[in-house]
Amino acid sequence: MGLLNYEVIDIHDERAKELAQILSNEKALSILKLIEERPRSISEISQELEIPISTVSYHIDRMLKVGLVEVAGRKYGKRLQEVKLYRASSKPILILPGGKKKHRTWEKLRVINLAVSAVASTGVYFAVKLLTGRNGEQSETVRILAVNTAQEASKTSIDWAAVLIAVLTFMLIFGVLEHRFRKRF
């Protein structure tokens, strides 16, 4: 969506089953907890948790596949070979029935909802300004009445009232449509 980067996994996807297995495994969870603190290499994880390197490597590979872990960087080990550092991913994971296909539909509906709400609230804003004589071209009567500053101040408050009514309209329409979309999907 742009605002937030996240991973979508369909419940029928093999990765959903893998994610469930990872989250139910104590060793995998202890590895994940350790690398939440700071990035570590596989050998550092192995030493700190007293788990064989092969077991740590197995769990890290599985967690990389589902997006729970990411490569945080690299460093050089004792033999001057490059070693990867791993950390827990900060990217949320959404598990949805229908997965990405249904999620894309939901995103499209949200964009439509925003557009409809924006158009309606803009229309309400201009309608309020038109009804109060603040539509850009004032009538002669309004111009004559606008001589005194108290009346000018009331026109400013009418502008703010128009903005407030438009914002409330936007929120109401967006909320109603969002509720209807949620019930339907």
C-alpha positions in Angstrom: 0.0 0.0 0.0 2.9 2.4 0.4 2.2 3.6 3.9 3.2 0.4 5.5 5.3 -2.5 4.0 3.9 -5.9 5.0 3.8 -9.5 3.8 0.5 -11.1 2.9 0.3 -14.9 3.2 -2.8 -16.9 2.0 -3.9 -19.5 4.6 -3.7 -22.1 1.8 -0.1 -21.2 1.0 2.7 -23.6 2.2 4.3 -20.7 4.0 1.3 -20.4 6.4 1.8 -24.0 7.5 5.6 -23.3 7.9 4.8 -20.1 9.9 2.6 -22.1 12.3 5.3 -24.8 12.7 7.9 -22.1 13.5 5.7 -20.4 16.0 5.1 -23.6 17.8 8.8 -24.6 18.0 10.6 -23.5 21.2 14.0 -23.5 19.6 12.8 -21.3 16.7 11.2 -18.9 19.2 14.3 -18.7 21.3 16.3 -17.8 18.2 13.8 -15.2 17.2 13.8 -13.7 20.6 17.6 -13.5 20.7 17.8 -11.7 17.4 15.1 -9.2 18.3 17.7 -7.7 20.7 20.4 -7.2 18.1 21.6 -8.8 14.8 23.7 -11.9 15.2 25.5 -14.5 13.1 24.5 -18.1 13.1 27.5 -19.1 15.1 26.8 -16.4 17.7 23.2 -17.6 18.0 24.5 -21.2 18.3 27.0 -20.3 21.1 24.6 -18.1 23.1 21.7 -20.6 23.0 23.9 -23.7 23.1 22.1 -25.1 20.0 24.0 -26.9 17.2 24.9 -24.6 14.2 23.0 -27.0 11.9 19.8 -26.5 14.0 20.2 -22.7 14.0 20.8 -22.7 10.3 17.7 -24.8 9.6 15.5 -22.5 11.7 17.0 -19.3 10.2 16.4 -20.6 6.7 12.7 -21.4 7.5 12.2 -18.0 9.2 13.7 -16.2 6.1 11.3 -18.0 3.8 8.2 -16.7 5.7 9.6 -13.3 6.4 10.1 -13.5 10.2 13.9 -12.9 9.8 16.0 -10.8 7.5 19.6 -10.3 6.7 20.8 -7.3 8.7 24.3 -7.0 7.3 27.6 -8.8 7.0 30.8 -8.9 8.9 34.1 -10.8 8.5 34.7 -13.9 10.6 37.9 -15.3 12.1 39.1 -16.7 8.8 38.3 -13.4 7.0 35.3 -14.9 5.3 32.0 -13.0 5.0 29.4 -13.9 7.7 25.7 -12.8 7.5 24.1 -11.2 10.4 20.4 -11.9 11.0 17.7 -9.9 12.8 14.0 -10.3 13.5 12.0 -8.6 10.7 10.0 -5.5 11.6 7.6 -6.1 8.6 4.2 -7.3 9.8 2.8 -10.5 8.3 -0.9 -10.7 7.4 -2.4 -14.2 7.1 -5.6 -13.9 5.1 -8.1 -16.4 3.5 -7.8 -15.6 -0.2 -4.4 -14.1 0.4 -3.1 -11.5 -2.0 -6.0 -11.7 -4.4 -8.5 -10.8 -1.7 -6.2 -8.3 -0.2 -5.8 -6.5 -3.6 -9.6 -6.3 -3.8 -9.7 -4.8 -0.3 -7.1 -2.2 -1.3 -9.1 -1.2 -4.4 -12.3 -0.9 -2.3 -10.5 1.4 0.2 -9.2 3.6 -2.7 -12.8 3.8 -4.1 -14.0 4.6 -0.5 -11.5 7.4 -0.2 -12.4 8.9 -3.6 -16.2 8.8 -2.9 -15.8 10.3 0.5 -13.5 13.1 -0.8 -15.8 14.0 -3.7 -18.9 14.0 -1.4 -17.2 16.1 1.3 -15.9 18.6 -1.3 -19.4 18.9 -2.7 -20.8 19.5 0.9 -18.1 22.2 1.5 -19.0 24.1 -1.7 -22.7 23.7 -1.0 -22.3 25.2 2.5 -20.2 28.1 1.1 -22.8 28.7 -1.6 -25.7 28.7 0.8 -23.9 31.1 3.1 -22.9 33.5 0.3 -19.2 32.6 0.5 -18.8 31.0 -2.9 -16.1 33.4 -4.2 -18.5 36.0 -5.8 -20.4 37.8 -3.1 -23.8 39.2 -3.8 -24.2 43.0 -3.6 -26.2 42.6 -0.4 -23.4 40.5 1.2 -20.8 43.1 0.1 -22.7 45.9 1.8 -23.1 43.9 5.0 -19.4 43.1 5.0 -18.4 46.6 5.8 -18.1 46.1 9.6 -15.4 43.9 11.0 -17.6 41.8 13.2 -19.4 40.6 10.1 -16.1 39.8 8.4 -15.2 37.7 11.5 -18.5 35.8 11.1 -17.7 35.1 7.5 -14.4 33.5 8.6 -16.3 31.4 11.1 -18.6 30.4 8.3 -15.6 29.2 6.3 -14.4 27.2 9.3 -17.9 25.8 9.7 -17.9 24.7 6.1 -14.6 23.0 6.6 -15.8 21.3 9.7 -19.0 20.1 8.1 -17.0 18.8 5.1 -14.6 16.9 7.4 -17.4 15.4 9.3 -19.1 14.4 6.1 -15.9 12.7 4.9 -15.6 10.8 8.2 -19.2 9.7 8.2 -19.2 8.5 4.6 -15.8 6.8 4.9 -16.9 5.1 8.1 -20.3 3.9 6.7 -18.6 2.6 3.5 -15.8 0.9 5.4 -18.3 -0.8 7.6 -20.3 -2.0 4.6 -17.1 -3.3 2.9 -16.0 -5.2 6.0 -19.4 -6.8 6.3 -19.4 -7.9 2.7 -15.8 -9.1 2.6 
